[in-house]
Amino acid sequence: MMIFKSAIKTTGILAVAATLALTGCSSTGTSSSNPPSAETAAKPEAKKKQVPARAYRNLSHVKRTGEVYLMRGLLNVFSRGMDTLAGRMRARGFDAISFNHADWRPFADDIIARSKKKQVSYPIIIMGHSLGGNEAPKMANYLAAHGVKTSLVVAFDPTEPQVVGKNIGSVVNYYLPNGRNTFARTSGFKGKLQNITVDHIPDIKHVNVEKNTRLQNQSIAHAMRITRKVSNKKIAKNRRALHVSG
């Protein structure tokens, strides 16, 4: 009987998680229609999960400038298209890595620390789906507040309104309209902001928007335009191998 009750409880939890993902949940449990200020957007939540640093990155495949950070959404279950996109970008020679949306702070701090030693390969590119789409501009704003420019931000159907400020280049938000998931610019933003509705694409949903080949191709093409081919030896010389795990 105890085993049966436990199974029911576990099933119920999974069902709730799936429902949250399907309806589009926010990282704070709210869905305010008012975007935060630039100052608020640049400040991560105090209790963000911290992940340990470890040297594990193999840069032997890297043939292009830039660093690409791709964020998954809820529970690391419903955003596996970000893993696919990261793999496709690595195959093109990008230094690309995917991780959970809650873990961006250590990556950002690592970038900031390396920027002071001139060990960052620019441009910085950040992408995210769902809750990861919420965090992508936050990470960019945080980097900007510490003097690091993000050249491209791509969001796949975020769940809340966000803002982008100074020291950020192009911002593309592919979204399914729900009245609360567009991005806005704040003072200091001099880049290009595009909120692009994708509800016209057949069979597209919140849980598969980041898996759409057309949108992935557009994102890769954009990244290709703002990066260039470079010697792997040059990249390895300017980069340390210490990164954080996702």
N, C-alpha and C positions, 0 to 999 in steps of 0.2 A: 504493500500500500504506500509506504514512504517513497519508494522508487517511482511509483506511478505519479504521486503528487509532485515530485521533483521534476519529472518529465513535463508535466503540464505547466509548471512554473517557468521552465526554460523555454518552452515553446511560446509562451505568452510574451516573454521578454524579447525574443527574436521577432515576433509579430509586431510589437510596438516599434522596434528599431526599424523594421522594414517600412512601416507606415510613416515614420518620421522622414525617412529618406525619400519616399515617394511624394510626400506632400511638400518637401523642401523645408528643412528646419534651419534654425539659426543657431550660431554657436553660443548665444546667450540665453536662448529660450524665448526671445522676443522678436518681434518683426516690426520695429518702428519704421514709419514712412519717412522720418527725418534723418538724413545722413549725418554722421558725426562731424565735428569740426576737424580741421587739419591737424590740430594739436592732439586731439583725442585719437585720431586715426594713426598717429605716429607712435602711440604708446601701447605696447602689448599688455595683455592682461597679466596681473601680478602672479597668477598661479598657473601660467603656461607650463606644460610638461617639459621638463628639461631632459634631454637625452645625452648620454656620455659621448665624448669625442673618441674617435678611434681611427687609426691610419689604415685605410682599406682601399683607397681609390686607385684604380689602374687607369692611367691617362694614356696608355699606349695607342688607343683608338682615336684620340683627339687630333683633329686636323683643321679645326676652325677656332677662331677667336671666340671669346665669350664663355659665360657660365649660365646654365639653364637649370632653374629650380621649379619642379612641378609638384603641386600639392593635391593629394587625394582628399576626399570628403569623409563623411560619417563612417566610423568603424573600420575604415580601410577595405570595405566590402563593395561599395557601390561606385567606385571611381577607378576601376582598374584600367579604364581607357587612358588614364594618365601614365600608367606604367607602360602601356603600349606605345604611347606618344614619346615617352622618354627613350624607349628602345629604338624607335624609328629615328629619333634625332641622334642617338649615339651612332647608329649605322651611317649617318650622314657626316660624322666627324665631330659632333658636338659633345661638349662635356655636360651631360644632362643627367639629373638624378631626380627620382620621385620619392615622396615621403608623405606622412600624415600631416594634415593642415595644422594640428596642434603643436607641431615640432619645429616651426620655422625660426623661432628666436635664436637657437644655437647656430643655425646656418647663417643668419643675418650677422650675428656677433662675430662669427668666423670671417665673413667677408669684410666687415669693418676693421678687424684686427689686421687682416692681410693687406687691406688698402693702405694702411699706414706704412707698410713695408714694401709697397709697390709690387705685391704678389698676386693681384687680382687680374684675371684675364677679362677685359671688357669686350663687349657690352654685357651687362647683367640683364637676364631675361627671367621673368617670373610668370608662371601659369598656374591655374587652379580650377578645380571643379567643385560646385556646390559650396560646402563650407570652405573648401580650398579656394573657391572663387571669392569668398568674402575676405579671406586672409591675404590673398595675393596683393591687393593694393595696400593693405596694412603693412606688409613686409616692405613694400616699395617706399611707403611714407617713412617707415622707421629707418631704412637705409638713408633716405634723403636727409633726415634730421641729423644723421651722423656723417654727412658729407659725401655719401656714395650715390651716384646716379644709377637709376634703373632705366634702361632704354626701351624695354617693352614689357607690358603687363597684358596677359590674356586671361580672361575669366570665362568659364563655361557654366552658364546659368547659376550665378550666385543666388543666395536666398535673402540677402538684405541689401539696402542701399549703402554705397560706400563713396568716399571722396578720394581724389588724387590731387596732390599738391606739387610743390616745387621739386625740381631735380628729377622729374619723371618724363620720359619721352612719349612714345605712343602707348595708348591704352585701348584695348579692344574687349568689349563685353558682349559675348554671344549669349542672349538670354531669351527665355520663354516668358512673355509678359505676365506678371502677376500683380502689378501695381506697386511693387516695393523692391525691385531688384535692379535698378539702373544705377549708374555711376554719375557723379557730378564733379566738376572741377572747383577747386578753391583758389584763393589768391596765390599767385606765384606759379601756378601751372601754366606752362607755355608750350606744352606738347599737343598731340592730337588725340582727342577722345572720341571713340565711336561706341555707341550703344546699338547693337545690331540684333534685331529680332530674328529668331530662327524658327518660329512656329509654322512657317510655310513649308518646312522640310518634311516630307512624308515620314510618318511613324516616329518622329523625334519626341523624346520625353526627357524629363529631368534626369532619369537614371541612365540614359544612353547618349546624351548630348555630347559628352566628351569623347565618346567612341566613334562619332561620326567622321568618316574618312574625309569628306569634303572640308569640314572645319579643321581637322588635323592638318590636312594639306595646306590650307591657307595659313595656319599658324607656323608651320615649318617654312613655307615660302617667305613669310615676313621675317623670320629669324635669319634665313639665308641672306636676305637683302641687307641686313644691318651687320652682318659678320663677314669675315673673309678667311680664305684659306691661309694657313700658317704652318710653319715647320713644327712638328711635334717636339723636337728638341728645344725649340725656343719656348714653347708653352711649359714644358717640364722644368726648364730652368727658372721660369718666373713663378712657378706654383709649388707650394709645399704639398705633401701628400696627406696632410692631416685634415680630415673632414668629420662631420658628425653623421651618425647612422640614422636611417629613417625607419 
